[in-house]
Amino acid sequence: MKSFVGLGIAVLAWPAAAAAQPPALDQAQFTKLLAVIKPDQQTEKWQQIPWSSSLWEARRQAAREGKPILLWEMDGHPLGCV
């Protein structure tokens, strides 16, 4: 019974909370937030690797250069691992 009372209070309070407008975001705040959340070259180093989509070509290049192959592979549905 307590959970239903709490749910009722939350539902009644929701429209008032949804109507409240968040504070405006000025350009300086936006720039500061963007610098914090946007990945940089240090956190996205994997994008600097010249990936190959052909395993055969990667094997030939690895053999030619005497280097190993890093295989980044996923199984499952192509729209996400299930």
N, C-alpha and C positions, 0 to 999 in steps of 0.2 A: 504494500500500500504506500509506503514511503517513497518508493521509486516513481510511482505514478504522480504523486503530489509534486515531487521535484521536477518531473518532466512537464507537468502542467505549468509550473511557475516559469520554467525555461522557455516554453512555447509562448507564454503571454509576454515575456520580456523581450523576445526575439525581434518583433517589429520595431520596437523603440530603439534597440541597439543597431539594427540594420539601417535605420533612418539617419543615424549620426554620421556626419561626414568626417572622414579622416583629415588631419591637417594637410594643408597644401604643401607640395614638394617644390622647392625652388631649384634653380639651376645648380647652385653650389652644392646643395644636399644630394641632388641627382648624380652629379659628377663624383662625389665622394662615395656614394653607395655603389655606383657602377664600378669604380676601382676596386671595391671590396669583393663584389660578386662575380665579376667577369674573369674567366680563367686567363692567365698570362702564359708566356712561352715556357716559364719554369714549371708550371703545373701541367702543361699539355705537351711534354716532350715527346710522347709517343706519336704525335702528329708530324714530327720532324723526320721520322723514319721513312725511307722510300719503300713503302709497302708494295707488294706484288699480289695481284689477284690470281696469278697463274702459278700453281705449285710446280709445274714442270719448268717454267722459266726461272723460278726461285731456286730450284735444285741445280739447274745449269749454272746460274750465277754463283751460287754457293761453292760449287765444285771448282769453277774457274778462279774464284778469289780465295779459296781455302777457308771459308767462313761457315759457321753453323747457320741453321735456319730456325727462326722463331715462328712457330705456327700459332696464330691467334684464331681459334676455331670455336664455334658454338653449335650445339645441337638443339633441335626443337623447332618450333614454329618460326618462320622467317621474320615475323613481326614481334618476336619476343620469345625468350626461353620460357617454355611452359613445363 
